[in-house]
C-alpha cells in the first residue's frame, strides 16, 4: 500500500508500507522518527493507494483520502497482532525477539488511517 503524507508546503510524499485492516481502520508499522510520522504530526491528512513492491502506483489506480494518527501502546499491540496475522515476516521477527529476550522496539510506532 502506498501512503502519501503531506509536507508543510502541501507537497505529497508517497511511501510504500505493509498494512493490515482492522474493523474500521487501516494500520501500518513504522519507525517513530520517520518523515511520515513527523508529517502526520503536522497534517493528519493522507492518501492511500495500492502499489507494487517498489511503491509504484498503477496508472488509474483508485486512491482514498483518510486521516492518520499515531496509536497509543494498546493500539500498537493490536496493530502488531493484525500485521503478524497477515505477514509471515512479522511473525518471524516477533518470535526471534522472544528467543533473544527483546521486546518490541520502543522506537517503532503503529499508525491508523480512518476513512
PyMOL commands that set and color helices and strands:
alter all, ss='L'
color gray80, all
select helices_A, chain A and resi 35-42+73-86+88-100
alter helices_A, ss='H'
color red, helices_A
select strands_A, chain A and resi 2-6+12-16+19-21+25-31+45-49+63-70+108-114
alter strands_A, ss='S'
color yellow, strands_A
deselect
rebuild
show_as cartoon
